[in-house]
Every structure is written in C-alpha cells, then in structure tokens.
Amino acid sequence: MISIEEILEILIVAVILFGGSKKIPELARSLGRASGEFQRGKMEIEREIRNAINYTPQQQATVNVREAARNLGISVDGKSDDQLRSEIAQVLGVKKE
C-alpha cells in the first residue's frame, strides 16, 4: 500500500515537472485544506462510534453497528452485534463499559 508521504512526494515532483515551482504554495494550501477536512470527518466518525459503544441496550438497537464495522474495515460475516462492538472498541482503543 502506498503511504501518504509517498503520494505527497509524487505530487510535489509532478507539480515541479509540469507546473513549475510557482504552483507549490497553492498545492500545499490545497493539501492542507483537504487534510483538515479528512481529519474532521475521521474525528466525527470516531466520536459517533465511541458514543454508540457506550449507549444503553435500548439505544444500541438504533445504531447500525454493522455499517460502522464495515467502515473501519472489520469483517461482519457471522458475527453478533456484541462481537462487532468489541472489535470496534479494540480498533479505536476504547474500553467498553
């Protein structure tokens, strides 16, 4: 898998070769904005999942645990909601109360 650093290096080389050094500040601003949006989205999803883990049993019925697990890259095949909640908690580093 290609890391973010490698992607950034490739983009910088491409900008220098095809757009000149004048485009680098513009590219840096765009990447900063995109990175900020990505981090905000990631934090929002993590907050929702943490809240879902700590819901009462009645509230848990309304949370789509399977979708949250899939979004985190967890296989949902043949697993109960409680198993998925435990795996989600492990991935996020949250202790299940």
C-alpha positions as a Markdown table, in Angstrom:
| # | Residue | x | y | z |
|---|---|---|---|---|
| 1 | Met | 0.0 | 0.0 | 0.0 |
| 2 | Ile | 1.3 | 3.5 | -0.8 |
| 3 | Ser | 1.7 | 5.8 | 2.2 |
| 4 | Ile | 0.5 | 9.4 | 2.3 |
| 5 | Glu | 4.1 | 10.5 | 2.4 |
| 6 | Glu | 4.8 | 8.7 | -0.9 |
| 7 | Ile | 1.8 | 10.3 | -2.5 |
| 8 | Leu | 2.9 | 13.7 | -1.4 |
| 9 | Glu | 6.3 | 13.2 | -2.8 |
| 10 | Ile | 4.9 | 12.1 | -6.2 |
| 11 | Leu | 2.6 | 15.1 | -6.2 |
| 12 | Ile | 5.4 | 17.5 | -5.5 |
| 13 | Val | 7.6 | 16.0 | -8.2 |
| 14 | Ala | 4.7 | 16.2 | -10.7 |
| 15 | Val | 4.0 | 19.8 | -9.8 |
| 16 | Ile | 7.6 | 20.8 | -10.2 |
| 17 | Leu | 8.0 | 19.0 | -13.5 |
| 18 | Phe | 4.7 | 20.1 | -15.1 |
| 19 | Gly | 3.6 | 23.2 | -13.3 |
| 20 | Gly | 6.7 | 24.8 | -12.1 |
| 21 | Ser | 7.7 | 25.9 | -8.6 |
| 22 | Lys | 5.0 | 28.7 | -8.6 |
| 23 | Lys | 2.3 | 26.0 | -8.0 |
| 24 | Ile | 3.9 | 24.5 | -4.9 |
| 25 | Pro | 2.4 | 27.0 | -2.4 |
| 26 | Glu | -1.0 | 26.6 | -4.0 |
| 27 | Leu | -0.7 | 22.8 | -3.8 |
| 28 | Ala | 0.4 | 23.0 | -0.2 |
| 29 | Arg | -2.7 | 25.1 | 0.8 |
| 30 | Ser | -5.0 | 22.7 | -1.1 |
| 31 | Leu | -3.4 | 19.7 | 0.6 |
| 32 | Gly | -3.7 | 21.4 | 4.0 |
| 33 | Arg | -7.4 | 22.0 | 3.5 |
| 34 | Ala | -8.0 | 18.5 | 2.3 |
| 35 | Ser | -6.1 | 17.0 | 5.2 |
| 36 | Gly | -8.1 | 19.2 | 7.6 |
| 37 | Glu | -11.4 | 18.1 | 6.1 |
| 38 | Phe | -10.3 | 14.5 | 6.2 |
| 39 | Gln | -9.3 | 14.7 | 9.9 |
| 40 | Arg | -12.6 | 16.4 | 10.8 |
| 41 | Gly | -14.5 | 13.7 | 9.1 |
| 42 | Lys | -12.5 | 11.0 | 10.7 |
| 43 | Met | -13.0 | 12.6 | 14.2 |
| 44 | Glu | -16.7 | 12.8 | 13.6 |
| 45 | Ile | -17.0 | 9.1 | 12.7 |
| 46 | Glu | -14.8 | 8.1 | 15.7 |
| 47 | Arg | -16.9 | 10.2 | 18.1 |
| 48 | Glu | -20.1 | 8.6 | 16.8 |
| 49 | Ile | -18.7 | 5.1 | 17.1 |
| 50 | Arg | -17.5 | 5.8 | 20.7 |
| 51 | Asn | -20.9 | 7.1 | 21.6 |
| 52 | Ala | -22.5 | 4.0 | 20.1 |
| 53 | Ile | -20.3 | 1.7 | 22.1 |
| 54 | Asn | -21.5 | 3.4 | 25.4 |
| 55 | Tyr | -25.2 | 3.5 | 24.5 |
| 56 | Thr | -27.7 | 1.7 | 26.8 |
| 57 | Pro | -29.1 | -1.5 | 25.3 |
| 58 | Gln | -32.2 | 0.4 | 24.1 |
| 59 | Gln | -30.1 | 3.0 | 22.3 |
| 60 | Gln | -27.8 | 0.3 | 20.9 |
| 61 | Ala | -30.8 | -1.1 | 18.9 |
| 62 | Thr | -30.8 | 2.1 | 16.8 |
| 63 | Val | -27.1 | 2.1 | 16.0 |
| 64 | Asn | -26.0 | 0.4 | 12.8 |
| 65 | Val | -23.1 | -1.5 | 14.2 |
| 66 | Arg | -22.5 | -3.5 | 11.1 |
| 67 | Glu | -22.1 | -0.4 | 9.0 |
| 68 | Ala | -19.7 | 1.1 | 11.5 |
| 69 | Ala | -17.6 | -2.1 | 11.5 |
| 70 | Arg | -17.5 | -2.2 | 7.7 |
| 71 | Asn | -16.3 | 1.5 | 7.6 |
| 72 | Leu | -13.5 | 0.5 | 9.9 |
| 73 | Gly | -12.5 | -2.4 | 7.7 |
| 74 | Ile | -13.8 | -5.1 | 10.1 |
| 75 | Ser | -15.4 | -8.2 | 8.6 |
| 76 | Val | -19.0 | -8.6 | 9.7 |
| 77 | Asp | -19.7 | -12.1 | 8.4 |
| 78 | Gly | -21.1 | -14.5 | 11.1 |
| 79 | Lys | -20.5 | -12.1 | 14.0 |
| 80 | Ser | -23.0 | -10.8 | 16.5 |
| 81 | Asp | -23.5 | -7.1 | 17.2 |
| 82 | Asp | -21.7 | -7.6 | 20.6 |
| 83 | Gln | -18.7 | -9.2 | 18.9 |
| 84 | Leu | -18.6 | -6.3 | 16.4 |
| 85 | Arg | -18.9 | -3.7 | 19.2 |
| 86 | Ser | -15.9 | -5.4 | 20.9 |
| 87 | Glu | -13.8 | -5.3 | 17.7 |
| 88 | Ile | -14.8 | -1.7 | 17.0 |
| 89 | Ala | -13.7 | -0.8 | 20.6 |
| 90 | Gln | -10.4 | -2.6 | 20.0 |
| 91 | Val | -9.7 | -0.8 | 16.7 |
| 92 | Leu | -10.5 | 2.6 | 18.3 |
| 93 | Gly | -8.6 | 1.8 | 21.6 |
| 94 | Val | -11.7 | 2.4 | 23.7 |
| 95 | Lys | -12.6 | 0.4 | 26.7 |
| 96 | Lys | -16.1 | -1.0 | 26.6 |
| 97 | Glu | -18.0 | -0.2 | 29.8 |
